[in-house]
Each structure stands twice: as structure tokens, then as C-alpha cells.
Amino acid sequence: MEDQQKSDLLGQREVRLEKLEQLEKLGINPYPAKSFKQYSNGEIKNKFEEFEGKEVILAGRIVAWREHGKLLFGNIQDQTDTIQLMVRESDLQEDLTKGYLGWDKLELLDLADFVEVYGTIGKTKTGEISIMVKNIRLLSKALRPIPRELKNKDQQFRRRYLDLVIHPDKVKLFERKAKFWQVQRDFLKSKGFLEVEVPVLEAVTGGADAKPFITHHNALDQDFFLRISTELYQKRLLGGGFEKIYTFGPNFRNEGMDEEHLQEFYDIEWYWAYANYRDNMVLVKELLLEIANKVYGKTEFTTRGHTFNLADEWQEIDYTQIIKERFDIDIFNDSDEKILEVVRKNNIELTGDINRNRLIDNLWKIIRATISGPAFLVNQPKFVSPLAKAHEDNKSLTERFQVIIAGSELGNGYSEINDPRDQLERFLEQQSLRESGDEEAQMLDIDFVEMLEYGMPPASGYGQSERIFWFLENLTAREGTLFPQMRNEIETTTREIYEGKVKFPKIVKKD
């Protein structure tokens, strides 16, 4: 099959282009629009007894090819599995008018080509499930060979399409991710929640402490923001009469990248009228157990040096109390200077705007890293929770909870503010932080305050992102994302092939 004399990529591409021309001269379309594939490889192998002796049509990518005189063995790969092809010269039927290649035309095929095969299902002498091929038809000519391995993680992320071919187990990974989301949507539907759509472009963004991406709306001649959360629009819908709603989709935060954070990520977020944060804590535990059992068939996981069992009793951690116990800091009464001193003693690297909120949050993060969970963080102060309702027993605290697992925050929920006066006060505090240089502080959304003045019922909201999936799989954020955002680069060979035909963009790298 492969021309061994030309091992370099450009040489192999030239050989494949020549074969492409030969196929076209024979009247064969190397890129037909339709395949007649009937079954997946996985179906055939999982239900062999049902298919044995039957004639079927399969299709997939050639990933192996071995000639033995008048006998040829190959493997084709589809999304579900690989299956062996057994081709006898005497059995293969040529009909170029239908695209069927004869024995002497098989040399025009290469590894990585997509083909369709017709034949009988059986087993070889070695007991391997195979299709005894009678017809083989080209579906797509590959002009480049699939590399045996990609150099590094960056190459895997940039060329995920190759990574999936080289490591088909990753197809199963992202099938689990799809199931991870579907289980959540099914669960919420079973609880009476309705999926709703809210804008991705927002004139004023909010719902989380994050720096947004900015774009310009030409028709309206106004800057807009890519949403950082779906919260404020969903709560507008509560004011409009909906009682149980959720959204599923992407959010965007113009922040740093690390093993747990991406600028573009998917989450599911819901709002429940006439419920409070305690009601939602019960629902969240039930949902996470549902994910564990239906996606993984287990409740115990190990990730990032932590082992946890979602079926265990969930601990409740008091935010103010645990900081007091660990650092002897009273977050309400101690001075900024004292808190800063403790932060520095613990070698915490401070970046961006340094204010009291950020200092205290850094202390909490040290503690959080030691907690395996599952646990709920409760009793967070009002000054770090601008959208959470004040606790009825202590107005300096909020009715907020966060899911703490494996040293990280994996979900966030609270009893929602529905007092427009309280909400305006919180927004003004956040606006003051923004004016002092905190780009992650929330914007003043006066339209939202206006909605509250018309009335919104008591409610609780909760959101969790695909970070939970990354943790359950013990993957980094980029490993658990099909196409993570990366700096744009054009592969050297591609530049060489298309130089003079294509005007390549200049890529400016910032130090």
C-alpha cells in the first residue's frame, strides 16, 4: 500500500495525489456523497451470533493493511470499534461503474482512506470476528498518512481529529461526556424543570466574579459582552412567571488558563422558585449521585491526590469558622493589614487588584486544597456573595453553598436576592470595587434591579460546569475538552504545501 521509498510527508502526499488521479481516470469518484453503511463495527462484534453468516455493508477508516499472496487482511475503524477485513482475490468483485475496486486496484488505497465494504460476517481460523469482503468502495481518499503518535499534549489538542484516530479510547471519553450532560438534563426534566434559552451577548454582564470578553455589535453600534453566567436572565424569567428553569451552554471568562480553568466552558445552571439554598443542596447531592451511577456505575473516585465517595455523608464547612480556626483571622473585625500579613506568611502569590475580599478568598483557597469532600461550604459573608440573600439568622452572612470536592469548588448555589434595595446596595459595592481596579467585580445591572422592583418570588439557583466531568475523569481542563482554545499556529508542512496559493495570516506572539 504505502510507498516505502517516500517516507517523508510531502513525498507520501505526492504519491497519494498520483493515486487520486489514477482513480479519477478509471471513472471512480474518490469522494462520493453517499455511503450505504448498514451497521457499526461495535454492533457486529457485540451481536456476532445474530450476524454470523449474514451479508452486511460496513464502512470506516483503514487503520491496518497486510497482504499475504492472494489473501489480504485489513482493519477498518469507525466510532464504535475496529473490525477485520479478509479479502480473497477470488472473492473480490470488480465493478468500476459502481466504484467497486478489483484486486489489482487495491494498490490505489492507502492507510487512513475511508472505505465501504460488502461481505459476509464470520470468524477466521484464529477466531477473530471478520467480514469476508466481496466488494470494496472508496469513500474518501486521504492525502496524508495518520502519524503513529503526536509529539506532545499541545499537538493532541491542536489536531484532536488525529488524536481521536490514534487513541480511539478518547472517543469513548467524549461519549461519556455527552452522557454526563444528558443525565443532568434528564434529571432536571424529571424534577419538572424546563430548559430555556438566554442571550450569549449581553449589554451588561454579571452573575459571577469574572473579567468578560468584549465585542462590538455593528447594527446597534454598541459594545456587548460574551456572557460569564446565565444567572441574571434566568432570574428575569422567574419574575416573568417561570418557576423551574435551567440553561445548558457555553460561558466565557477572559481569565487565565490552568488545569481547572478555560476561557470557554460549558455549564448547566438552574433556578427554582419558592425554594431556598437548603432545598437545592438536597437536589445537588441527588444529581451528583445520579451522574456517578449512570455515567460511571460507581460512587468512589480518585483525582488530584484526593479520594472521595459521593455516597458518603456530606460535611458542612463554615467559611468564617474554618478561617478563624486555621489562621486566627476574624474576617469581619480584623484589619486588612493583619490579613495581608497572614497571606504573606503563607507565601500566597498575589496578582491583580488586592482588596480585602481577595485576601480572605486566598486564605480560604489554602484550606480548600486540603479538603477531599464531598462537602458543602456554607456561611459565606455578604461581601463576597453579591447575589446571595442574607442569612435570616445573621445578616452579615449569606444563604449560599458551594460543592467542595478534591480540593476545589465544583458548584455554586444560593437563595437569591429578591429585595431590589438589597440588590442595588450589593451592586454599588461591586461597582466601587470595579472603579478601584478590580476587573472581576460585578457590573451594576440597573435593568435587573428594575425587574426586581416589579417583584420576583423567593428562589434558589445553582450552577455547575464541566469541571465536575474533568475531576471525575481525573483530567485537566484541556484534556477533557474536545477543542480547547490555543494560540493559532499553522503547521510547517501545510505552509510548504500551500505557500503561494494561500495568504497566511501573520501570527503575533506576545512575550
C-alpha positions in Angstrom: 0.0 0.0 0.0 2.3 2.8 1.2 5.2 3.7 -1.0 8.2 2.9 1.3 10.6 4.8 -0.9 9.0 8.1 0.0 8.8 8.3 3.8 8.5 12.0 4.2 5.1 13.6 4.4 5.4 15.6 1.2 6.6 12.6 -0.7 3.7 10.4 0.6 1.3 13.2 -0.3 2.6 13.3 -3.9 2.2 9.5 -4.2 -1.4 9.7 -2.9 -2.2 12.5 -5.3 -1.0 10.4 -8.1 -3.3 7.5 -6.9 -6.1 10.0 -6.8 -5.6 10.9 -10.4 -5.5 7.2 -11.4 -8.8 6.6 -9.6 -10.4 9.5 -11.4 -9.1 8.3 -14.8 -10.8 5.0 -14.0 -14.0 6.9 -13.6 -14.1 6.5 -9.8 -15.3 9.4 -7.7 -12.8 9.4 -4.8 -15.2 11.5 -2.7 -18.8 10.1 -3.2 -21.6 11.8 -1.4 -23.3 8.7 0.0 -22.4 5.5 1.8 -24.8 2.6 2.2 -23.4 1.6 5.6 -25.9 -0.6 7.5 -24.3 -1.3 10.9 -21.5 -0.2 13.1 -18.5 -2.4 13.9 -19.5 -2.4 17.5 -22.9 -3.8 16.7 -21.4 -6.6 14.6 -18.9 -7.6 17.3 -21.3 -7.3 20.2 -24.1 -9.3 18.5 -21.9 -11.7 16.5 -24.3 -14.7 16.9 -27.0 -12.6 15.4 -24.9 -11.5 12.4 -22.8 -14.6 11.7 -23.2 -15.8 8.1 -25.2 -12.7 7.1 -24.2 -10.2 4.3 -23.8 -6.7 5.5 -22.3 -3.3 4.5 -19.8 -1.7 6.8 -17.7 1.4 6.5 -14.8 3.1 8.2 -11.2 4.3 8.1 -8.4 1.8 7.0 -6.1 1.6 10.0 -4.2 -1.7 9.1 -3.4 -3.4 5.8 -1.5 -6.7 5.5 -1.0 -8.7 2.2 -0.4 -12.4 2.1 -0.2 -13.5 -1.5 -3.7 -14.0 -2.8 -5.1 -13.0 0.6 -5.3 -9.6 2.3 -6.2 -8.7 5.8 -7.0 -5.2 7.0 -8.8 -3.3 9.7 -11.3 -0.5 9.4 -12.2 1.7 12.3 -15.5 3.6 13.0 -16.7 5.4 16.1 -17.6 2.2 17.9 -14.7 -0.2 17.2 -12.4 -1.8 14.6 -13.2 -4.9 12.6 -11.0 -7.1 10.5 -11.4 -7.3 6.7 -10.5 -10.6 5.0 -10.1 -10.2 1.2 -9.5 -13.1 -1.2 -8.5 -12.4 -4.7 -11.0 -14.9 -6.0 -13.9 -13.5 -3.9 -13.4 -9.8 -4.7 -15.8 -8.5 -7.4 -14.8 -5.5 -9.6 -17.4 -3.1 -11.0 -15.9 0.3 -11.7 -19.2 1.7 -12.7 -20.3 1.2 -9.1 -16.9 2.2 -7.7 -16.1 -1.4 -6.7 -12.3 -1.9 -6.8 -10.8 -5.2 -8.2 -7.8 -7.0 -6.7 -5.3 -5.2 -8.9 -6.8 -1.8 -8.0 -6.4 -2.2 -4.2 -2.9 -0.7 -4.5 -4.7 2.6 -5.1 -5.9 2.5 -1.5 -3.8 3.8 1.5 -3.9 3.7 5.2 -6.3 6.4 6.5 -8.6 6.1 3.5 -12.3 5.7 4.3 -13.9 2.7 2.5 -17.2 0.9 2.3 -17.1 -3.0 2.3 -19.8 -5.5 1.5 -19.4 -9.1 2.6 -20.2 -11.9 5.0 -19.7 -11.9 8.7 -17.7 -14.8 10.2 -14.6 -15.8 12.0 -11.1 -16.5 10.8 -9.2 -19.6 11.7 -7.7 -17.7 14.7 -11.2 -16.9 15.9 -11.3 -13.2 15.0 -14.6 -11.7 14.0 -14.2 -10.5 10.4 -16.1 -9.5 7.3 -15.2 -11.7 4.2 -15.2 -8.9 1.6 -16.9 -9.2 -1.8 -16.9 -5.5 -2.7 -14.8 -2.6 -1.6 -15.6 1.0 -2.5 -13.6 4.2 -1.7 -15.5 6.8 0.2 -12.7 9.3 0.9 -9.1 9.5 -0.3 -6.7 10.6 2.5 -3.9 12.7 1.1 -1.8 12.5 4.3 -1.0 9.4 6.4 -2.0 9.3 10.1 1.1 9.7 12.3 1.8 6.9 14.7 1.9 9.4 17.6 1.6 13.1 18.2 4.6 14.9 19.7 3.0 16.3 22.8 -0.2 17.4 24.5 -0.3 20.6 22.5 -0.3 18.7 19.3 -3.1 16.4 20.6 -5.2 19.5 21.4 -4.5 21.3 18.1 -5.1 18.2 16.0 -7.8 16.5 18.0 -9.1 14.8 14.9 -5.8 12.9 14.7 -5.6 12.3 18.4 -9.0 10.5 18.3 -7.8 8.2 15.5 -4.6 7.4 17.2 -6.2 7.0 20.6 -9.8 5.7 19.9 -10.3 5.3 23.7 -10.7 9.1 23.7 -13.8 8.7 21.6 -15.3 6.8 24.5 -14.2 9.6 26.8 -16.2 12.2 25.0 -19.1 9.8 24.6 -19.1 9.7 28.4 -19.0 13.5 28.5 -22.1 13.6 26.3 -23.8 11.2 28.7 -22.6 13.3 31.6 -24.7 16.2 30.2 -27.6 14.1 29.1 -28.0 12.6 32.6 -28.3 16.1 34.1 -30.8 17.3 31.5 -32.9 14.1 32.0 -32.7 14.5 35.8 -33.8 18.1 35.8 -36.7 17.3 33.4 -37.8 14.5 35.7 -37.9 17.1 38.5 -40.2 19.4 36.5 -37.5 21.9 35.2 -37.9 23.5 31.7 -34.9 24.2 29.5 -34.8 27.8 28.4 -32.6 30.0 26.1 -30.9 33.2 27.3 -28.6 35.5 25.4 -24.9 34.9 24.9 -24.3 38.5 24.0 -25.2 40.9 26.9 -25.1 44.7 27.1 -24.4 44.3 30.8 -22.9 41.0 32.0 -22.9 39.5 35.5 -23.7 36.5 37.7 -20.1 35.8 38.6 -16.9 37.5 39.5 -15.0 37.3 36.2 -13.5 39.5 33.5 -15.6 39.3 30.4 -14.8 39.2 26.7 -15.9 42.4 24.8 -17.2 42.5 21.2 -18.9 45.1 19.1 -22.5 44.9 17.8 -22.3 46.7 14.4 -26.0 47.0 13.8 -26.6 48.5 17.3 -23.3 50.3 17.3 -22.7 49.2 20.9 -20.2 47.1 22.7 -21.5 43.8 24.1 -20.1 41.2 26.4 -19.9 37.4 26.0 -21.9 36.1 29.0 -20.0 34.9 32.0 -23.1 33.3 33.5 -26.8 32.8 32.6 -28.0 33.9 36.1 -29.4 37.3 35.6 -31.5 36.5 32.6 -32.9 33.3 34.2 -33.9 35.3 37.2 -35.7 37.8 34.9 -37.7 34.8 33.7 -38.7 34.0 37.4 -40.0 37.5 37.5 -41.9 36.7 34.3 -43.7 33.7 35.9 -41.5 30.7 35.2 -40.9 28.6 38.4 -38.4 25.8 37.5 -36.0 26.5 34.6 -32.4 25.7 33.5 -29.9 26.5 30.8 -27.2 24.4 29.3 -24.5 26.0 27.1 -21.2 27.9 27.0 -20.0 30.7 29.2 -16.9 32.9 28.6 -14.4 34.4 31.0 -11.4 36.3 29.9 -9.1 34.9 32.6 -6.0 32.8 33.0 -5.7 29.2 31.8 -4.7 26.4 34.2 -5.6 22.7 34.9 -9.1 23.7 36.1 -10.0 26.8 34.1 -10.7 27.6 30.5 -11.9 30.8 29.0 -14.7 29.0 27.2 -16.6 26.2 29.0 -20.0 24.6 29.3 -22.2 24.6 32.3 -25.7 23.8 33.5 -27.5 26.3 35.7 -31.0 26.2 37.2 -33.4 28.4 39.2 -36.2 27.1 41.4 -38.9 29.5 42.6 -40.3 29.1 46.1 -37.2 27.1 47.2 -34.1 28.1 49.3 -30.5 27.1 49.3 -31.2 24.1 51.6 -33.7 22.7 49.2 -31.1 23.0 46.4 -28.4 21.3 48.5 -30.6 18.2 48.7 -31.2 18.3 44.9 -27.5 18.7 44.1 -26.5 15.6 46.2 -29.1 13.6 44.4 -27.9 14.8 41.0 -24.2 14.1 41.6 -25.1 10.6 42.7 -27.2 10.2 39.6 -24.2 11.2 37.4 -21.9 8.8 39.3 -24.2 5.8 39.0 -25.5 6.3 35.4 -22.3 7.5 33.8 -19.7 5.5 35.7 -21.5 2.8 37.7 -19.7 3.8 40.9 -19.6 6.5 43.5 -16.0 6.4 44.7 -13.4 8.4 42.7 -9.7 9.3 43.0 -8.4 12.6 41.4 -5.7 15.1 42.0 -4.4 13.2 45.1 -7.9 13.0 46.7 -10.2 10.1 47.1 -13.9 10.8 47.8 -17.2 8.9 47.7 -20.3 10.8 46.6 -22.5 8.3 48.6 -20.8 9.3 51.9 -22.4 11.8 54.3 -21.6 15.3 53.1 -19.7 17.5 55.6 -20.8 21.1 56.1 -17.9 23.6 56.4 -18.5 27.0 57.9 -16.5 29.6 56.0 -15.9 32.1 58.8 -15.3 29.4 61.4 -12.7 27.4 59.4 -10.7 30.6 58.6 -10.7 31.5 62.2 -9.6 28.0 63.3 -6.8 27.8 60.6 -5.4 31.3 60.6 -6.8 33.0 63.7 -8.4 35.6 61.4 -11.8 37.2 62.2 -12.9 38.1 58.7 -15.3 40.8 59.9 -13.2 42.6 62.5 -9.5 42.1 61.8 -7.7 44.8 59.9 -6.6 44.5 56.2 -3.0 44.8 57.4 -3.3 41.7 59.7 -5.0 39.7 57.0 -2.3 40.8 54.5 0.4 39.7 56.9 -1.0 36.2 57.3 -1.3 36.0 53.5 2.3 36.8 53.1 3.4 34.4 55.8 1.7 31.6 53.9 3.6 32.5 50.7 0.5 33.3 48.8 1.2 34.9 45.4 -1.0 37.9 45.0 -2.0 39.0 41.5 -4.3 41.7 40.1 -6.2 44.0 42.4 -5.5 43.4 46.1 -8.5 44.1 48.3 -10.0 42.6 51.5 -12.3 40.2 49.6 -9.4 38.8 47.5 -7.1 38.4 50.6 -9.7 36.5 52.5 -10.5 34.3 49.5 -6.8 33.4 49.1 -6.8 32.2 52.7 -9.8 30.0 52.1 -8.2 28.5 49.0 -5.3 27.2 51.1 -7.8 25.4 53.3 -9.9 24.2 50.4 -6.9 22.5 48.8 -6.8 20.0 51.8 -10.5 19.0 51.6 -11.3 15.8 49.8 -15.1 16.0 50.3 -17.8 15.6 49.4 -18.7 18.7 51.4 -20.7 21.9 51.3 -19.2 25.3 52.1 -21.7 27.5 53.9 -22.0 30.7 55.8 -20.0 32.9 53.4 -20.0 36.6 54.2 -22.2 39.0 52.3 -19.2 41.0 50.9 -18.0 38.0 48.8 -21.5 37.0 47.7 -23.1 39.9 45.8 -26.1 38.0 44.5 -26.9 35.7 47.5 -29.7 36.5 50.0 -28.6 37.4 53.5 -28.9 34.7 56.2 -32.1 35.1 58.2 -30.2 34.5 61.5 -27.1 36.6 60.7 -27.4 39.4 58.2 -23.6 39.5 57.7 -23.7 36.0 56.2 -25.4 34.7 53.1 -27.6 31.7 52.3 -25.0 30.3 49.9 -23.4 26.9 49.4 -20.5 25.6 47.3 -19.8 22.0 46.4 -16.2 21.1 47.6 -14.6 18.0 46.2 -10.9 17.1 45.7 -9.7 20.5 46.9 -11.8 22.6 44.5 -15.1 24.3 44.2 -17.2 22.4 41.8 -20.6 24.1 42.1 -22.2 27.2 43.5 -25.7 27.9 44.7 -27.7 30.2 46.9 -31.0 31.7 48.0 -31.5 34.5 45.5 -31.9 38.1 46.4 -35.3 39.4 45.5 -35.2 42.7 47.5 -34.4 45.4 45.0 -32.9 47.6 47.7 -30.6 45.0 48.9 -29.5 44.1 45.4 -28.8 47.7 44.5 -26.6 48.1 47.6 -24.6 44.9 46.6 -24.2 46.2 43.0 -23.0 49.5 44.3 -20.4 47.8 46.5 -19.2 45.8 43.4 -19.2 48.9 41.3 -16.9 50.6 43.8 -14.5 47.6 43.5 -14.5 47.9 39.7 -13.8 51.6 39.9 -10.8 50.8 42.1 -9.4 48.5 39.5 -11.0 45.1 40.2 -11.9 43.9 36.6 -13.6 40.8 38.0 -16.1 42.6 40.2 -19.6 42.5 39.0 -21.2 45.3 36.9 -24.2 47.4 38.0 -27.2 46.0 36.2 -29.8 48.6 36.8 -32.2 46.9 34.4 -32.1 43.8 36.7 -32.8 46.0 39.7 -35.8 47.4 37.8 -37.1 43.8 37.3 -36.9 43.1 41.0 -39.0 46.2 41.7 -41.8 44.5 39.8 -41.4 41.5 42.0 -39.6 38.1 41.9 -40.6 35.2 44.1 -38.2 33.7 46.6 -35.9 31.3 44.7 -32.7 29.3 44.8 -30.3 28.9 42.0 -27.3 26.6 41.3 -24.7 26.1 38.6 -22.0 23.6 37.8 -19.7 23.4 34.9 -17.8 20.7 33.0 -15.1 20.9 35.7 -17.0 18.2 37.5 -16.5 15.9 34.5 -12.8 16.7 34.4 -12.5 15.8 38.1 -14.4 12.6 37.8 -12.2 11.6 34.9 -9.1 12.8 36.6 -8.2 15.0 33.6 -7.0 18.6 33.2 -9.4 21.1 31.6 -7.8 20.9 28.2 -7.7 17.1 28.2 -11.4 17.0 28.9 -12.3 19.4 26.2 -12.5 18.5 22.5 -11.1 21.7 21.1 -9.6 23.9 23.9 -8.7 27.4 22.8 -5.0 27.7 21.8 -2.7 30.3 20.1 -3.3 30.0 16.4 -0.4 28.2 14.6 -0.1 26.8 11.0 1.8 23.6 10.7 5.1 23.9 8.8 4.3 21.3 6.1 0.9 22.9 5.5 2.7 26.2 4.9 5.1 24.5 2.5 2.3 22.8 0.5 0.1 25.9 0.1 2.7 28.6 0.0 2.0 30.9 -3.0 -1.6 29.7 -3.2 -2.8 30.8 0.2 -2.2 34.1 2.0 -1.4 33.0 5.6 -2.2 35.3 8.5 0.6 36.8 10.4 0.8 35.4 13.9 2.0 37.9 16.5 3.3 36.3 19.7 3.4 38.4 22.9 6.1 37.8 25.4 
